[in-house]
Amino acid sequence: MGIPISIQNLQRSNTSETQTRKSRAERWENVKEIFSVTNPEALEGKHILLVDDVFTTGATIEACATALLETCNVKISVVTIAYAE
């Protein structure tokens, strides 16, 4: 498609436990403030598509989006392959 991809600009700043058996509230707390943007200038003014394999509570996507929105003047869209009920 000729669309640029950045796989190193949004980094997990520390490890977290698996989300698999966590409640909704525990999932949000588990990913709170664990993502950071390494080069915000490279993303300035961009429309970013965040891709998640499985959307359960949205905690990971929100944590990623929050990090991006705090450091860059960006627009964010989200796509997922599957969602869990």
PyMOL Python script that loads the backbone (N, CA, C, O; Angstrom):
from pymol import cmd

cmd.read_pdbstr("""\
ATOM      1  N   MET A   1       0.809  -1.190   0.000  1.00  0.00           N
ATOM      2  CA  MET A   1       0.000   0.000   0.000  1.00  0.00           C
ATOM      3  C   MET A   1       0.860   1.264   0.000  1.00  0.00           C
ATOM      4  O   MET A   1       0.354   2.360  -0.243  1.00  0.00           O
ATOM      5  N   GLY A   2       2.126   1.117   0.265  1.00  0.00           N
ATOM      6  CA  GLY A   2       3.014   2.273   0.245  1.00  0.00           C
ATOM      7  C   GLY A   2       2.857   3.198   1.444  1.00  0.00           C
ATOM      8  O   GLY A   2       3.264   4.358   1.382  1.00  0.00           O
ATOM      9  N   ILE A   3       2.279   2.711   2.525  1.00  0.00           N
ATOM     10  CA  ILE A   3       2.085   3.517   3.731  1.00  0.00           C
ATOM     11  C   ILE A   3       3.258   3.273   4.679  1.00  0.00           C
ATOM     12  O   ILE A   3       3.595   2.124   4.963  1.00  0.00           O
ATOM     13  N   PRO A   4       3.883   4.349   5.172  1.00  0.00           N
ATOM     14  CA  PRO A   4       5.012   4.162   6.096  1.00  0.00           C
ATOM     15  C   PRO A   4       4.577   3.475   7.395  1.00  0.00           C
ATOM     16  O   PRO A   4       3.477   3.709   7.896  1.00  0.00           O
ATOM     17  N   ILE A   5       5.445   2.637   7.920  1.00  0.00           N
ATOM     18  CA  ILE A   5       5.188   1.927   9.165  1.00  0.00           C
ATOM     19  C   ILE A   5       6.285   2.274  10.159  1.00  0.00           C
ATOM     20  O   ILE A   5       7.468   2.263   9.822  1.00  0.00           O
ATOM     21  N   SER A   6       5.882   2.580  11.384  1.00  0.00           N
ATOM     22  CA  SER A   6       6.833   2.826  12.452  1.00  0.00           C
ATOM     23  C   SER A   6       6.588   1.799  13.541  1.00  0.00           C
ATOM     24  O   SER A   6       5.542   1.811  14.191  1.00  0.00           O
ATOM     25  N   ILE A   7       7.550   0.912  13.740  1.00  0.00           N
ATOM     26  CA  ILE A   7       7.375  -0.123  14.757  1.00  0.00           C
ATOM     27  C   ILE A   7       8.265   0.107  15.974  1.00  0.00           C
ATOM     28  O   ILE A   7       8.225  -0.669  16.929  1.00  0.00           O
ATOM     29  N   GLN A   8       9.070   1.172  15.944  1.00  0.00           N
ATOM     30  CA  GLN A   8       9.980   1.412  17.059  1.00  0.00           C
ATOM     31  C   GLN A   8       9.725   2.731  17.773  1.00  0.00           C
ATOM     32  O   GLN A   8      10.424   3.040  18.737  1.00  0.00           O
ATOM     33  N   ASN A   9       8.766   3.504  17.342  1.00  0.00           N
ATOM     34  CA  ASN A   9       8.539   4.808  17.942  1.00  0.00           C
ATOM     35  C   ASN A   9       7.671   4.749  19.189  1.00  0.00           C
ATOM     36  O   ASN A   9       7.775   5.620  20.053  1.00  0.00           O
ATOM     37  N   LEU A  10       6.838   3.763  19.294  1.00  0.00           N
ATOM     38  CA  LEU A  10       6.026   3.561  20.493  1.00  0.00           C
ATOM     39  C   LEU A  10       6.599   2.349  21.217  1.00  0.00           C
ATOM     40  O   LEU A  10       6.500   1.220  20.735  1.00  0.00           O
ATOM     41  N   GLN A  11       7.193   2.592  22.370  1.00  0.00           N
ATOM     42  CA  GLN A  11       7.901   1.532  23.088  1.00  0.00           C
ATOM     43  C   GLN A  11       7.235   1.226  24.421  1.00  0.00           C
ATOM     44  O   GLN A  11       6.705   2.112  25.091  1.00  0.00           O
ATOM     45  N   ARG A  12       7.275  -0.038  24.784  1.00  0.00           N
ATOM     46  CA  ARG A  12       6.848  -0.447  26.127  1.00  0.00           C
ATOM     47  C   ARG A  12       8.019  -0.110  27.043  1.00  0.00           C
ATOM     48  O   ARG A  12       9.117  -0.642  26.878  1.00  0.00           O
ATOM     49  N   SER A  13       7.780   0.771  28.004  1.00  0.00           N
ATOM     50  CA  SER A  13       8.875   1.233  28.856  1.00  0.00           C
ATOM     51  C   SER A  13       9.195   0.271  29.994  1.00  0.00           C
ATOM     52  O   SER A  13      10.255   0.377  30.610  1.00  0.00           O
ATOM     53  N   ASN A  14       8.306  -0.653  30.278  1.00  0.00           N
ATOM     54  CA  ASN A  14       8.612  -1.708  31.236  1.00  0.00           C
ATOM     55  C   ASN A  14       7.709  -2.899  30.948  1.00  0.00           C
ATOM     56  O   ASN A  14       6.734  -2.787  30.205  1.00  0.00           O
ATOM     57  N   THR A  15       8.036  -4.015  31.531  1.00  0.00           N
ATOM     58  CA  THR A  15       7.231  -5.212  31.292  1.00  0.00           C
ATOM     59  C   THR A  15       6.033  -5.219  32.222  1.00  0.00           C
ATOM     60  O   THR A  15       6.042  -4.594  33.282  1.00  0.00           O
ATOM     61  N   SER A  16       5.025  -5.924  31.812  1.00  0.00           N
ATOM     62  CA  SER A  16       3.841  -6.071  32.657  1.00  0.00           C
ATOM     63  C   SER A  16       3.396  -7.520  32.601  1.00  0.00           C
ATOM     64  O   SER A  16       3.797  -8.281  31.721  1.00  0.00           O
ATOM     65  N   GLU A  17       2.571  -7.877  33.546  1.00  0.00           N
ATOM     66  CA  GLU A  17       2.058  -9.242  33.600  1.00  0.00           C
ATOM     67  C   GLU A  17       1.074  -9.484  32.459  1.00  0.00           C
ATOM     68  O   GLU A  17       0.531  -8.544  31.879  1.00  0.00           O
ATOM     69  N   THR A  18       0.857 -10.742  32.153  1.00  0.00           N
ATOM     70  CA  THR A  18      -0.131 -11.090  31.133  1.00  0.00           C
ATOM     71  C   THR A  18      -1.511 -10.585  31.540  1.00  0.00           C
ATOM     72  O   THR A  18      -1.840 -10.549  32.726  1.00  0.00           O
ATOM     73  N   GLN A  19      -2.305 -10.199  30.567  1.00  0.00           N
ATOM     74  CA  GLN A  19      -3.640  -9.669  30.814  1.00  0.00           C
ATOM     75  C   GLN A  19      -4.685 -10.786  30.886  1.00  0.00           C
ATOM     76  O   GLN A  19      -5.827 -10.543  31.274  1.00  0.00           O
ATOM     77  N   THR A  20      -4.304 -11.986  30.520  1.00  0.00           N
ATOM     78  CA  THR A  20      -5.235 -13.078  30.265  1.00  0.00           C
ATOM     79  C   THR A  20      -6.275 -13.309  31.358  1.00  0.00           C
ATOM     80  O   THR A  20      -7.463 -13.424  31.057  1.00  0.00           O
ATOM     81  N   ARG A  21      -5.865 -13.375  32.583  1.00  0.00           N
ATOM     82  CA  ARG A  21      -6.809 -13.720  33.655  1.00  0.00           C
ATOM     83  C   ARG A  21      -7.144 -12.532  34.555  1.00  0.00           C
ATOM     84  O   ARG A  21      -7.571 -12.720  35.694  1.00  0.00           O
ATOM     85  N   LYS A  22      -6.955 -11.328  34.058  1.00  0.00           N
ATOM     86  CA  LYS A  22      -7.207 -10.131  34.847  1.00  0.00           C
ATOM     87  C   LYS A  22      -8.614  -9.595  34.612  1.00  0.00           C
ATOM     88  O   LYS A  22      -9.190  -9.753  33.536  1.00  0.00           O
ATOM     89  N   SER A  23      -9.147  -8.962  35.641  1.00  0.00           N
ATOM     90  CA  SER A  23     -10.445  -8.302  35.503  1.00  0.00           C
ATOM     91  C   SER A  23     -10.265  -7.038  34.672  1.00  0.00           C
ATOM     92  O   SER A  23      -9.142  -6.641  34.361  1.00  0.00           O
ATOM     93  N   ARG A  24     -11.364  -6.422  34.322  1.00  0.00           N
ATOM     94  CA  ARG A  24     -11.320  -5.184  33.540  1.00  0.00           C
ATOM     95  C   ARG A  24     -10.480  -4.111  34.237  1.00  0.00           C
ATOM     96  O   ARG A  24      -9.615  -3.498  33.611  1.00  0.00           O
ATOM     97  N   ALA A  25     -10.729  -3.884  35.524  1.00  0.00           N
ATOM     98  CA  ALA A  25      -9.983  -2.871  36.279  1.00  0.00           C
ATOM     99  C   ALA A  25      -8.503  -3.230  36.379  1.00  0.00           C
ATOM    100  O   ALA A  25      -7.645  -2.355  36.265  1.00  0.00           O
ATOM    101  N   GLU A  26      -8.203  -4.497  36.589  1.00  0.00           N
ATOM    102  CA  GLU A  26      -6.808  -4.942  36.691  1.00  0.00           C
ATOM    103  C   GLU A  26      -6.076  -4.764  35.362  1.00  0.00           C
ATOM    104  O   GLU A  26      -4.889  -4.438  35.348  1.00  0.00           O
ATOM    105  N   ARG A  27      -6.766  -4.972  34.260  1.00  0.00           N
ATOM    106  CA  ARG A  27      -6.149  -4.775  32.941  1.00  0.00           C
ATOM    107  C   ARG A  27      -5.742  -3.315  32.747  1.00  0.00           C
ATOM    108  O   ARG A  27      -4.643  -3.026  32.274  1.00  0.00           O
ATOM    109  N   TRP A  28      -6.637  -2.400  33.116  1.00  0.00           N
ATOM    110  CA  TRP A  28      -6.343  -0.974  32.968  1.00  0.00           C
ATOM    111  C   TRP A  28      -5.132  -0.597  33.817  1.00  0.00           C
ATOM    112  O   TRP A  28      -4.245   0.119  33.351  1.00  0.00           O
ATOM    113  N   GLU A  29      -5.091  -1.073  35.048  1.00  0.00           N
ATOM    114  CA  GLU A  29      -3.978  -0.748  35.944  1.00  0.00           C
ATOM    115  C   GLU A  29      -2.676  -1.378  35.447  1.00  0.00           C
ATOM    116  O   GLU A  29      -1.607  -0.784  35.586  1.00  0.00           O
ATOM    117  N   ASN A  30      -2.762  -2.562  34.875  1.00  0.00           N
ATOM    118  CA  ASN A  30      -1.586  -3.296  34.412  1.00  0.00           C
ATOM    119  C   ASN A  30      -0.840  -2.582  33.288  1.00  0.00           C
ATOM    120  O   ASN A  30       0.379  -2.714  33.179  1.00  0.00           O
ATOM    121  N   VAL A  31      -1.553  -1.827  32.453  1.00  0.00           N
ATOM    122  CA  VAL A  31      -0.899  -1.165  31.309  1.00  0.00           C
ATOM    123  C   VAL A  31      -0.779   0.354  31.480  1.00  0.00           C
ATOM    124  O   VAL A  31      -0.286   1.048  30.590  1.00  0.00           O
ATOM    125  N   LYS A  32      -1.225   0.853  32.610  1.00  0.00           N
ATOM    126  CA  LYS A  32      -1.186   2.290  32.864  1.00  0.00           C
ATOM    127  C   LYS A  32       0.259   2.798  32.822  1.00  0.00           C
ATOM    128  O   LYS A  32       1.121   2.321  33.561  1.00  0.00           O
ATOM    129  N   GLU A  33       0.502   3.764  31.953  1.00  0.00           N
ATOM    130  CA  GLU A  33       1.791   4.457  31.831  1.00  0.00           C
ATOM    131  C   GLU A  33       2.980   3.542  31.510  1.00  0.00           C
ATOM    132  O   GLU A  33       4.096   3.804  31.958  1.00  0.00           O
ATOM    133  N   ILE A  34       2.751   2.474  30.741  1.00  0.00           N
ATOM    134  CA  ILE A  34       3.886   1.613  30.397  1.00  0.00           C
ATOM    135  C   ILE A  34       4.407   1.858  28.978  1.00  0.00           C
ATOM    136  O   ILE A  34       5.405   1.260  28.576  1.00  0.00           O
ATOM    137  N   PHE A  35       3.742   2.730  28.220  1.00  0.00           N
ATOM    138  CA  PHE A  35       4.191   3.024  26.860  1.00  0.00           C
ATOM    139  C   PHE A  35       4.758   4.437  26.782  1.00  0.00           C
ATOM    140  O   PHE A  35       4.302   5.347  27.475  1.00  0.00           O
ATOM    141  N   SER A  36       5.760   4.597  25.924  1.00  0.00           N
ATOM    142  CA  SER A  36       6.339   5.921  25.710  1.00  0.00           C
ATOM    143  C   SER A  36       6.701   6.077  24.238  1.00  0.00           C
ATOM    144  O   SER A  36       6.890   5.094  23.521  1.00  0.00           O
ATOM    145  N   VAL A  37       6.794   7.323  23.806  1.00  0.00           N
ATOM    146  CA  VAL A  37       7.155   7.634  22.430  1.00  0.00           C
ATOM    147  C   VAL A  37       8.631   8.011  22.418  1.00  0.00           C
ATOM    148  O   VAL A  37       9.055   8.899  23.158  1.00  0.00           O
ATOM    149  N   THR A  38       9.414   7.337  21.575  1.00  0.00           N
ATOM    150  CA  THR A  38      10.858   7.565  21.561  1.00  0.00           C
ATOM    151  C   THR A  38      11.275   8.756  20.707  1.00  0.00           C
ATOM    152  O   THR A  38      12.283   9.400  20.997  1.00  0.00           O
ATOM    153  N   ASN A  39      10.515   9.056  19.659  1.00  0.00           N
ATOM    154  CA  ASN A  39      10.867  10.157  18.767  1.00  0.00           C
ATOM    155  C   ASN A  39       9.600  10.900  18.355  1.00  0.00           C
ATOM    156  O   ASN A  39       9.115  10.715  17.239  1.00  0.00           O
ATOM    157  N   PRO A  40       9.058  11.734  19.236  1.00  0.00           N
ATOM    158  CA  PRO A  40       7.784  12.397  18.938  1.00  0.00           C
ATOM    159  C   PRO A  40       7.817  13.279  17.699  1.00  0.00           C
ATOM    160  O   PRO A  40       6.794  13.446  17.036  1.00  0.00           O
ATOM    161  N   GLU A  41       8.974  13.844  17.377  1.00  0.00           N
ATOM    162  CA  GLU A  41       9.077  14.709  16.200  1.00  0.00           C
ATOM    163  C   GLU A  41       8.755  13.945  14.916  1.00  0.00           C
ATOM    164  O   GLU A  41       8.207  14.521  13.976  1.00  0.00           O
ATOM    165  N   ALA A  42       9.085  12.673  14.869  1.00  0.00           N
ATOM    166  CA  ALA A  42       8.831  11.860  13.677  1.00  0.00           C
ATOM    167  C   ALA A  42       7.339  11.620  13.457  1.00  0.00           C
ATOM    168  O   ALA A  42       6.914  11.311  12.344  1.00  0.00           O
ATOM    169  N   LEU A  43       6.547  11.761  14.517  1.00  0.00           N
ATOM    170  CA  LEU A  43       5.116  11.507  14.427  1.00  0.00           C
ATOM    171  C   LEU A  43       4.287  12.781  14.388  1.00  0.00           C
ATOM    172  O   LEU A  43       3.075  12.725  14.179  1.00  0.00           O
ATOM    173  N   GLU A  44       4.913  13.906  14.584  1.00  0.00           N
ATOM    174  CA  GLU A  44       4.226  15.195  14.655  1.00  0.00           C
ATOM    175  C   GLU A  44       3.300  15.402  13.454  1.00  0.00           C
ATOM    176  O   GLU A  44       3.726  15.315  12.302  1.00  0.00           O
ATOM    177  N   GLY A  45       2.022  15.678  13.748  1.00  0.00           N
ATOM    178  CA  GLY A  45       1.047  15.980  12.709  1.00  0.00           C
ATOM    179  C   GLY A  45       0.566  14.784  11.893  1.00  0.00           C
ATOM    180  O   GLY A  45      -0.142  14.963  10.902  1.00  0.00           O
ATOM    181  N   LYS A  46       0.933  13.580  12.288  1.00  0.00           N
ATOM    182  CA  LYS A  46       0.569  12.375  11.531  1.00  0.00           C
ATOM    183  C   LYS A  46      -0.790  11.823  11.956  1.00  0.00           C
ATOM    184  O   LYS A  46      -1.290  12.117  13.042  1.00  0.00           O
ATOM    185  N   HIS A  47      -1.370  11.019  11.076  1.00  0.00           N
ATOM    186  CA  HIS A  47      -2.555  10.228  11.396  1.00  0.00           C
ATOM    187  C   HIS A  47      -2.041   8.817  11.616  1.00  0.00           C
ATOM    188  O   HIS A  47      -1.548   8.177  10.687  1.00  0.00           O
ATOM    189  N   ILE A  48      -2.155   8.335  12.837  1.00  0.00           N
ATOM    190  CA  ILE A  48      -1.560   7.058  13.229  1.00  0.00           C
ATOM    191  C   ILE A  48      -2.645   5.990  13.341  1.00  0.00           C
ATOM    192  O   ILE A  48      -3.699   6.218  13.935  1.00  0.00           O
ATOM    193  N   LEU A  49      -2.373   4.835  12.766  1.00  0.00           N
ATOM    194  CA  LEU A  49      -3.265   3.691  12.872  1.00  0.00           C
ATOM    195  C   LEU A  49      -2.655   2.713  13.873  1.00  0.00           C
ATOM    196  O   LEU A  49      -1.604   2.127  13.612  1.00  0.00           O
ATOM    197  N   LEU A  50      -3.311   2.538  15.012  1.00  0.00           N
ATOM    198  CA  LEU A  50      -2.880   1.550  15.999  1.00  0.00           C
ATOM    199  C   LEU A  50      -3.564   0.233  15.675  1.00  0.00           C
ATOM    200  O   LEU A  50      -4.773   0.198  15.448  1.00  0.00           O
ATOM    201  N   VAL A  51      -2.797  -0.850  15.652  1.00  0.00           N
ATOM    202  CA  VAL A  51      -3.320  -2.169  15.316  1.00  0.00           C
ATOM    203  C   VAL A  51      -3.174  -3.076  16.532  1.00  0.00           C
ATOM    204  O   VAL A  51      -2.087  -3.197  17.098  1.00  0.00           O
ATOM    205  N   ASP A  52      -4.267  -3.709  16.928  1.00  0.00           N
ATOM    206  CA  ASP A  52      -4.258  -4.647  18.047  1.00  0.00           C
ATOM    207  C   ASP A  52      -4.838  -5.964  17.568  1.00  0.00           C
ATOM    208  O   ASP A  52      -5.830  -5.978  16.839  1.00  0.00           O
ATOM    209  N   ASP A  53      -4.231  -7.069  17.968  1.00  0.00           N
ATOM    210  CA  ASP A  53      -4.718  -8.363  17.503  1.00  0.00           C
ATOM    211  C   ASP A  53      -6.086  -8.712  18.099  1.00  0.00           C
ATOM    212  O   ASP A  53      -6.991  -9.122  17.372  1.00  0.00           O
ATOM    213  N   VAL A  54      -6.236  -8.552  19.410  1.00  0.00           N
ATOM    214  CA  VAL A  54      -7.507  -8.844  20.070  1.00  0.00           C
ATOM    215  C   VAL A  54      -7.869  -7.691  20.990  1.00  0.00           C
ATOM    216  O   VAL A  54      -7.083  -7.308  21.856  1.00  0.00           O
ATOM    217  N   PHE A  55      -9.053  -7.142  20.801  1.00  0.00           N
ATOM    218  CA  PHE A  55      -9.559  -6.042  21.620  1.00  0.00           C
ATOM    219  C   PHE A  55     -10.465  -6.644  22.690  1.00  0.00           C
ATOM    220  O   PHE A  55     -11.513  -7.211  22.379  1.00  0.00           O
ATOM    221  N   THR A  56     -10.056  -6.518  23.948  1.00  0.00           N
ATOM    222  CA  THR A  56     -10.863  -7.060  25.038  1.00  0.00           C
ATOM    223  C   THR A  56     -11.519  -5.932  25.818  1.00  0.00           C
ATOM    224  O   THR A  56     -12.738  -5.764  25.769  1.00  0.00           O
ATOM    225  N   THR A  57     -10.711  -5.157  26.540  1.00  0.00           N
ATOM    226  CA  THR A  57     -11.256  -4.023  27.293  1.00  0.00           C
ATOM    227  C   THR A  57     -10.847  -2.683  26.697  1.00  0.00           C
ATOM    228  O   THR A  57     -11.412  -1.644  27.039  1.00  0.00           O
ATOM    229  N   GLY A  58      -9.865  -2.714  25.807  1.00  0.00           N
ATOM    230  CA  GLY A  58      -9.352  -1.473  25.239  1.00  0.00           C
ATOM    231  C   GLY A  58      -8.235  -0.856  26.055  1.00  0.00           C
ATOM    232  O   GLY A  58      -7.751   0.225  25.722  1.00  0.00           O
ATOM    233  N   ALA A  59      -7.819  -1.524  27.116  1.00  0.00           N
ATOM    234  CA  ALA A  59      -6.805  -0.969  28.009  1.00  0.00           C
ATOM    235  C   ALA A  59      -5.473  -0.727  27.301  1.00  0.00           C
ATOM    236  O   ALA A  59      -4.866   0.330  27.476  1.00  0.00           O
ATOM    237  N   THR A  60      -5.019  -1.678  26.515  1.00  0.00           N
ATOM    238  CA  THR A  60      -3.734  -1.526  25.834  1.00  0.00           C
ATOM    239  C   THR A  60      -3.799  -0.422  24.788  1.00  0.00           C
ATOM    240  O   THR A  60      -2.893   0.407  24.701  1.00  0.00           O
ATOM    241  N   ILE A  61      -4.855  -0.409  24.001  1.00  0.00           N
ATOM    242  CA  ILE A  61      -5.010   0.630  22.979  1.00  0.00           C
ATOM    243  C   ILE A  61      -5.077   2.008  23.634  1.00  0.00           C
ATOM    244  O   ILE A  61      -4.459   2.956  23.149  1.00  0.00           O
ATOM    245  N   GLU A  62      -5.817   2.123  24.725  1.00  0.00           N
ATOM    246  CA  GLU A  62      -5.908   3.425  25.392  1.00  0.00           C
ATOM    247  C   GLU A  62      -4.560   3.855  25.963  1.00  0.00           C
ATOM    248  O   GLU A  62      -4.207   5.033  25.894  1.00  0.00           O
ATOM    249  N   ALA A  63      -3.807   2.919  26.522  1.00  0.00           N
ATOM    250  CA  ALA A  63      -2.484   3.259  27.051  1.00  0.00           C
ATOM    251  C   ALA A  63      -1.560   3.736  25.934  1.00  0.00           C
ATOM    252  O   ALA A  63      -0.805   4.690  26.121  1.00  0.00           O
ATOM    253  N   CYS A  64      -1.613   3.088  24.787  1.00  0.00           N
ATOM    254  CA  CYS A  64      -0.800   3.509  23.638  1.00  0.00           C
ATOM    255  C   CYS A  64      -1.233   4.884  23.140  1.00  0.00           C
ATOM    256  O   CYS A  64      -0.400   5.763  22.918  1.00  0.00           O
ATOM    257  N   ALA A  65      -2.521   5.058  22.969  1.00  0.00           N
ATOM    258  CA  ALA A  65      -3.050   6.329  22.471  1.00  0.00           C
ATOM    259  C   ALA A  65      -2.728   7.464  23.427  1.00  0.00           C
ATOM    260  O   ALA A  65      -2.386   8.562  22.987  1.00  0.00           O
ATOM    261  N   THR A  66      -2.831   7.222  24.718  1.00  0.00           N
ATOM    262  CA  THR A  66      -2.521   8.256  25.708  1.00  0.00           C
ATOM    263  C   THR A  66      -1.077   8.714  25.586  1.00  0.00           C
ATOM    264  O   THR A  66      -0.800   9.913  25.625  1.00  0.00           O
ATOM    265  N   ALA A  67      -0.159   7.776  25.440  1.00  0.00           N
ATOM    266  CA  ALA A  67       1.251   8.136  25.284  1.00  0.00           C
ATOM    267  C   ALA A  67       1.460   8.964  24.023  1.00  0.00           C
ATOM    268  O   ALA A  67       2.192   9.954  24.045  1.00  0.00           O
ATOM    269  N   LEU A  68       0.828   8.570  22.931  1.00  0.00           N
ATOM    270  CA  LEU A  68       0.963   9.306  21.676  1.00  0.00           C
ATOM    271  C   LEU A  68       0.361  10.706  21.772  1.00  0.00           C
ATOM    272  O   LEU A  68       0.958  11.674  21.303  1.00  0.00           O
ATOM    273  N   LEU A  69      -0.804  10.810  22.371  1.00  0.00           N
ATOM    274  CA  LEU A  69      -1.486  12.104  22.464  1.00  0.00           C
ATOM    275  C   LEU A  69      -0.787  13.071  23.407  1.00  0.00           C
ATOM    276  O   LEU A  69      -0.892  14.286  23.239  1.00  0.00           O
ATOM    277  N   GLU A  70      -0.076  12.547  24.395  1.00  0.00           N
ATOM    278  CA  GLU A  70       0.646  13.409  25.326  1.00  0.00           C
ATOM    279  C   GLU A  70       1.914  14.001  24.727  1.00  0.00           C
ATOM    280  O   GLU A  70       2.387  15.040  25.188  1.00  0.00           O
ATOM    281  N   THR A  71       2.466  13.360  23.718  1.00  0.00           N
ATOM    282  CA  THR A  71       3.750  13.810  23.195  1.00  0.00           C
ATOM    283  C   THR A  71       3.704  14.338  21.772  1.00  0.00           C
ATOM    284  O   THR A  71       4.658  14.981  21.333  1.00  0.00           O
ATOM    285  N   CYS A  72       2.644  14.092  21.047  1.00  0.00           N
ATOM    286  CA  CYS A  72       2.605  14.441  19.628  1.00  0.00           C
ATOM    287  C   CYS A  72       1.283  15.097  19.262  1.00  0.00           C
ATOM    288  O   CYS A  72       0.260  14.855  19.904  1.00  0.00           O
ATOM    289  N   ASN A  73       1.309  15.911  18.250  1.00  0.00           N
ATOM    290  CA  ASN A  73       0.092  16.471  17.663  1.00  0.00           C
ATOM    291  C   ASN A  73      -0.365  15.486  16.591  1.00  0.00           C
ATOM    292  O   ASN A  73      -0.049  15.644  15.412  1.00  0.00           O
ATOM    293  N   VAL A  74      -1.119  14.457  17.020  1.00  0.00           N
ATOM    294  CA  VAL A  74      -1.485  13.376  16.106  1.00  0.00           C
ATOM    295  C   VAL A  74      -2.984  13.123  16.118  1.00  0.00           C
ATOM    296  O   VAL A  74      -3.699  13.536  17.032  1.00  0.00           O
ATOM    297  N   LYS A  75      -3.434  12.440  15.090  1.00  0.00           N
ATOM    298  CA  LYS A  75      -4.785  11.903  15.027  1.00  0.00           C
ATOM    299  C   LYS A  75      -4.617  10.390  15.080  1.00  0.00           C
ATOM    300  O   LYS A  75      -3.721   9.841  14.440  1.00  0.00           O
ATOM    301  N   ILE A  76      -5.480   9.710  15.843  1.00  0.00           N
ATOM    302  CA  ILE A  76      -5.321   8.273  16.038  1.00  0.00           C
ATOM    303  C   ILE A  76      -6.579   7.528  15.590  1.00  0.00           C
ATOM    304  O   ILE A  76      -7.701   7.917  15.916  1.00  0.00           O
ATOM    305  N   SER A  77      -6.368   6.460  14.843  1.00  0.00           N
ATOM    306  CA  SER A  77      -7.424   5.514  14.496  1.00  0.00           C
ATOM    307  C   SER A  77      -6.988   4.143  14.997  1.00  0.00           C
ATOM    308  O   SER A  77      -5.798   3.898  15.196  1.00  0.00           O
ATOM    309  N   VAL A  78      -7.948   3.255  15.200  1.00  0.00           N
ATOM    310  CA  VAL A  78      -7.658   1.923  15.752  1.00  0.00           C
ATOM    311  C   VAL A  78      -8.311   0.872  14.878  1.00  0.00           C
ATOM    312  O   VAL A  78      -9.431   1.047  14.399  1.00  0.00           O
ATOM    313  N   VAL A  79      -7.593  -0.225  14.676  1.00  0.00           N
ATOM    314  CA  VAL A  79      -8.153  -1.395  13.985  1.00  0.00           C
ATOM    315  C   VAL A  79      -7.758  -2.621  14.794  1.00  0.00           C
ATOM    316  O   VAL A  79      -6.680  -2.677  15.387  1.00  0.00           O
ATOM    317  N   THR A  80      -8.655  -3.601  14.805  1.00  0.00           N
ATOM    318  CA  THR A  80      -8.367  -4.854  15.507  1.00  0.00           C
ATOM    319  C   THR A  80      -8.826  -6.014  14.640  1.00  0.00           C
ATOM    320  O   THR A  80      -9.705  -5.861  13.792  1.00  0.00           O
ATOM    321  N   ILE A  81      -8.232  -7.155  14.857  1.00  0.00           N
ATOM    322  CA  ILE A  81      -8.571  -8.347  14.086  1.00  0.00           C
ATOM    323  C   ILE A  81      -9.764  -9.068  14.726  1.00  0.00           C
ATOM    324  O   ILE A  81     -10.616  -9.614  14.024  1.00  0.00           O
ATOM    325  N   ALA A  82      -9.818  -9.065  16.059  1.00  0.00           N
ATOM    326  CA  ALA A  82     -10.885  -9.766  16.768  1.00  0.00           C
ATOM    327  C   ALA A  82     -11.191  -9.025  18.069  1.00  0.00           C
ATOM    328  O   ALA A  82     -10.392  -8.219  18.547  1.00  0.00           O
ATOM    329  N   TYR A  83     -12.358  -9.314  18.624  1.00  0.00           N
ATOM    330  CA  TYR A  83     -12.680  -8.753  19.941  1.00  0.00           C
ATOM    331  C   TYR A  83     -13.220  -9.859  20.824  1.00  0.00           C
ATOM    332  O   TYR A  83     -13.826 -10.820  20.350  1.00  0.00           O
ATOM    333  N   ALA A  84     -12.985  -9.703  22.129  1.00  0.00           N
ATOM    334  CA  ALA A  84     -13.461 -10.681  23.093  1.00  0.00           C
ATOM    335  C   ALA A  84     -14.637 -10.110  23.846  1.00  0.00           C
ATOM    336  O   ALA A  84     -14.667  -8.922  24.166  1.00  0.00           O
ATOM    337  N   GLU A  85     -15.599 -10.952  24.126  1.00  0.00           N
ATOM    338  CA  GLU A  85     -16.785 -10.501  24.878  1.00  0.00           C
ATOM    339  C   GLU A  85     -16.602 -10.750  26.349  1.00  0.00           C
ATOM    340  O   GLU A  85     -17.490 -10.438  27.143  1.00  0.00           O
TER     341      GLU A  85
END
""", "prot")
cmd.dss("prot")
cmd.show_as("cartoon", "prot")
cmd.util.cbc("prot")
cmd.orient("prot")
